[in-house]
Amino acid sequence: MMSALIVIVLGVWMMLSPLVIPSAAVASWNSWIVGMLGAFNGARLQRAHNVWQATLTYIASACIFVAGFIPRLQVGDELVGRSIIFGALLFIAGICSLGYRHQVGHPAPRIN
C-alpha cells in the first residue's frame, strides 16, 4: 500500500516538475532521483504481486532515468512532454495498485 502511494506521489511530482525546475542540471538530477525511487517502488509492487503495475512502473522509471542523460530532453517542450507522459504512467500504475490485493488461493487437499 505504501509503495503505491509513493508511486502516485512520484507521478504527480513528475507532471508538476516542469513548473518548478529552474535549470537543465536540476532537471537531470530530478530525473535520476525519480527514476531510482520509481524502480525501487516498482520492485516493492512486484513483491506485493502487482505484476503489471510493477512492469509499468519499471518502464516509466527506466525512461525517466535514461532521459536524465539526454540534454535535449531537459529543457522546453521536450521536458514538459516527457514529464507529463511518464508522470501519468506512474500515476496510473499507483492508482491501479492501490485497491488491488492479490489473494493466493490454494485448493483444498483431495481426500481419497
N, C-alpha and C positions, 0 to 999 in steps of 0.2 A: 504494500500500500504506500509506504513512504517513498519508494523509488518511482512509483507512478506520479506522485505529487512533484517530485524533483524534476521528472521529465516534462511535466506540464509547465513548471516554472521556467525551465530552460527554453522551452518552445516559445513562451510568451516573451522572455528576455530577448531571444533571437529576433523576434518580429519587431520589438521596440528598440533594439540596439542601434539601428542606423540613425535614430533621432538623437541619441545620447553620445555616440562615439565621435570624438573630435578629430582624430587623425588615422591615417592608414596603419601606423605602427600599433596603435591601440586596437584597431580592428583585427589585426593579425593575432595579437595576444588574446583577444576575446574569442576568436575562432578556435585557437588551440585549447583554451581552458574549457569552453563549452563542449568542444568535440571530445575531450578526455572525460569530462563529467558525464556526458551523454553515453559514451561507450561503457563506462563503469556502471551506470544505472541500467543500461541495456543488459549487462551480464546479470545484474540483480533481478531484472524482469524475467530473464530466461530461467533463473533458478526457481522462480515462482511459477514456472510452467506457462508463462505468457509468451509463447514462441513467436507468433507473427508480430506481436508488438515489439518484442526484443529485436527481431530482424529489421523492422522498420526503423527502430532507434539506432541500430548499428549502421545502417545505410546512411541515414541523415547525419549521424555523428561523424562518420568517416568523410563524407563530403564537406562538412563544416570544417573539420580538422585540416584536410588537404587544401581547401580553399585559402587557409591562412598562409600558405606558402606561395600563393599566386598574387603578385602585387596588383594586377589589373582588377581583381575581384574585391579589393579593399576600399574602393572609392566609387562614388557616383551611383548610377543606376544598377550597376552590377552588384554592389553591396546591398542595396535595397532589395533587389530581386532575389538574391541568394538568401538573404536573411528571412524574407517572408516565406519563401518556398520551404526551406529546410526547418524553419521555426514552426511552420504549420504541420509538417510531418511529425516533428517531435510532439507537438501539442495533441495531434490525433492519436498517436501511439500512447501517450499518457492518459488521455481521456478514456480510450478503449480498454486500457488495462486496469482502470480504477475498480469497476464493478465486477470484473471477471474473476472468478475463483475456480481454479481447476480442481476438480474432485477426482481422485483416482479411485475408480470403482473396482473392487475385487469381487469376482464371482464367489458365490458360496461354494464350499467344497462339496464334491459329489459324494453321496452316501451310497455305497454298494451293498 
